[in-house]
Amino acid sequence: MTAQTSSAEAFFEQVSDDRYVPTENTRGPWSAGSQHAGPPAALLGRAVRTRTGAREDMRLARITFEITRPVPLKPLTVVTRVVREGRSVELVEASLTPEGGEEVMRARALRIRTLPGAVPQVTPEPEVPGPGSAEPEPFFPVPWDVGYHTAMETRFVHGSFLAQGPAACWMRMRVPLVDGEKVSPLDRVLTAADSGNGVSNVLDFSQHVFVNPDLTVHLHRHPVGDWVCVDARTSIDAAGVGMSEAALHDEHGPIGRGVQSLFVAPRD
């Protein structure tokens, strides 16, 4: 697979209304020709948020990504459509298709109307220590110098990429999602949320293949700030089906949850 990337200092460069060229910052740790799912997921979230006619009084409450194929380092076309419009709830779809290929990722997003101050705020989950008290930890070995692993700053409250088991990792984008644009808090959450299995791995990555064909993110509060914490744990059945679930936080407390389904198998 031949990579077709931009040299912009971002994850993507927008070259037309619906077309985006990835940079090497999107490259995932498993294949030189494929993206980490975090940046394209954030690109679909951005499409839902900024689509023509999007209501400002609606906020994303849930978004599910179906990852049908590896997302290549090729120009991508983004298409959005409204599935259902309502007074208080709307359902929006967005998809990514690479140049000359078939659809590789689809998102279905639920947006809910906001009424600021209408009800008391309730936050039942405990907070995690902030990024100032967390420690940088080395990424697991990656055979290329530039990619998602260098475009994200990471600090661990507990656990690490090289240790197996639950982990809590603060993550911050070093580059914008789209060249020339200000990063939105939603960009930050969706770019980080697909890392749940990566930070909470429970089997040796060098001996096992992990594929997550989906990601669902629920947000009960609009995120703020630069940092997102992925407080994750992974469970795997002996048949090779697993799940990674993560509590998501910003520096003000819990904001939601991310869940990934996993296909797990021995490496050939």
Secondary structure, DSSP 8 states (H G I E B T S, - for coil): -----B-SSSSEEEEETTEEEEBGGGB-SS-TTBB-SHHHHHHHHHHHHHSTT--TTEEEEEEEEEE-S--BSS-EEEEEEEEE--SSEEEEEEEEEETTS---EEEEEEEEE--TTSS-----S-----GGG-B-------SSSSSHHHHEEEEEEE--TTS-S-EEEEEEESS-SBTTS---HHHHHHHHHTTHHHHT--S-TTTEEEE--EEEEEESS---SS-EEEEEEEEE-TTSEEEEEEEEEETTEEEEEEEEEEEEEE--
